[in-house]
Amino acid sequence: MKVNALVMSASLLAGPLLAEVPAREALAGALARDLPVVVASRSSAGDIDVESAIEIAAHGADEIVDIGSITKTVTAVAILHLIENQGVTLETTMAELLPNVPQDKAQITLHELLTHTSGIVESTGDDGEALSRSEFLERVFDAPLDAAPGTLHSYSNAGYSILAAIIEVQSGQEYEDYLIDRVFPEGSSAIGYARAYDAERAITSERTWLTGFQRRGVADASWRSSEPGWNLIGNGGLVSTAEGFLAFWAAFLNGDIVDAALVAEATTPHVDEGSGDTFYGYGIVIEPLNDGTEMLWHDGGNDIFSAEWRHLTGLDVTFFSAGRGEAAFEAMSMILTSAEN
């Protein structure tokens, strides 16, 4: 789920965007609170800095984290890659992309799925359920729409899993394979599920009732198996390193994954999220700031892990945080407060 946990301070929105401070100082503001997080930044010069307060079994290695609903950012980019390379468009309908789509959902477009305006239900079940693609599609096709397509912004995890199913049907590859083999630049760190996962490098959970009072890695705690089921695929649960996600985001913004026109489409505020101050593009929240620039972001969490990224267009700086519980959201607040001061 997208948590929308961070409330920006009034001074950040009303005054100068951020002070020009070294990224390391901003990250130190988060680590000073002794939060169980991995934090990182990518500067306008392309320098990536990573700091961690979480130990892993593979000492000295980059931590693998659960990026939660930031998965939707990755899925959206993969759909844009499919559009650029497979001859479909943003207005191509579900009936043209998947078999056996019922009449009430036949005319839903990729644009509507990407912007959460499809009317598709929020979810078809628990994240940890062992559900196949065909079983997932049968459930979502049978479920009544929450709203007529194109009429309402209503956040839908199931809608992004449909996008992952479309990637598989249209490409002939599994979703994760399409990401790693085709979407991410050659030589980049993997963002994925089982192919990207390494239990020795994965951060572990807190000891709570959600994890049987044991520290559990991402696969066990979030997927509850060696691979996730289709209530999660495409909408949540991807794993990455902090550096890997920041490199992916930079490659996307720079036009190294899809062309500039599709980057612009993804970062366009297509639909009001409901309060008039944040808008949804394609897997990206767009938040206008009072100085005329924007903050692009997404977050996610499942009560076990949390993650968040924020890109400040005025400074071309990106921050990333991920950790246990809701620590990533507090860390991001501290990072931005430190940078502001």
Summary of the structure (lengths in Angstrom):
residues: 341
radius of gyration: 18.9
end to end distance: 30.8
largest distance: 55.6
contacts: 1227
relative contact order: 0.23
helix: 35%
strand: 16%
